[in-house]
C-alpha cells in the first residue's frame, strides 16, 4: 500500500527532497500551498503523514508550526536534517550571460545576495515558491529567466544548473519533522529525543526550577521557545526539545514536570538524527 505524504510546496521543493531522503518506500505526494493546508490534509485523511519544516540553523525555530502541531493534537514521530543548497538554474543551453531575470522566493534571493550582487544587470523578481518558479520556466520555455531552487527541482523540471551552492552561508541546515495523527510507538531503547510543551504559574523562579529538573535528570535542552497564551495575558506556553542518553532519565523528568507544570504535553518522542557535523 502506497503511503501519502503531505508537503508544503510542490514537487521539487526542499520538503519534497526530505521525502525522497527520509522515506525508503514508494510514496505519493500531496502538494499543499501552506502549512495550514498541510495540517488539513492530515486531519481530513488525504495524507497519512506530513513533512514540516520546524527550525533553521540561521533563522531559528518556526514557532507557528509547533503551535499548529499542538493545536491539532498531532504527533511528531521523526525528524530529518537537510543541508539547504541553493542553485541557479535555467533552460538547457543557457549561460549566466544569457540571464536577464532571476525569480525565486524572497528568502532564497536573500540567502544568495552575495552571489547575485556580482551580476548587477540581472533583475531580481520575488516569487511565491522556489520549485514553482522552476516548473514555470520549463512549462513556458522561458529564456533569459533563471530560478533559484534545489537540485531536486532541477532534476524534476529538466533545468541546467548554471551555478551550484550559491547561498552566502554555506552551512545552512533546516530541521524537518515527520508528523501523524496517531502516535508511532518506538521501543524506549530507540527513543533519545522528545518535543514537549508546558505552561507554568506566573511566579518568580518557576522556569528556573523546571530547567534545574531537566539538568538533574541529565536532559540536554536543545531548544526552548515561549509563545504567549492569547486568551490569558502575561502567561506563556514553552515549547522545548530535549535529547537524552537513557529513556529512564527522560521518564523521570517527565513525571516531575507533569507535577510542577500547570499544563504538560508531549508532542513527540523519537530518534535524534542531528548530524554530528553540518559542514558542507
Helices and strands as residue ranges (DSSP letters): E 3-8, H 14-22, E 27-32, H 35-43, E 49-56, E 60-61, H 63-71, E 75-83, E 87-90, G 96-98, E 101-105, H 106-111, H 113-116, E 123-127, H 130-139, E 145-149, H 151-156, E 160-163, E 173-180, G 188-190, E 193-199, H 206-216, E 220-228, E 236-243, H 247-260, E 263-270
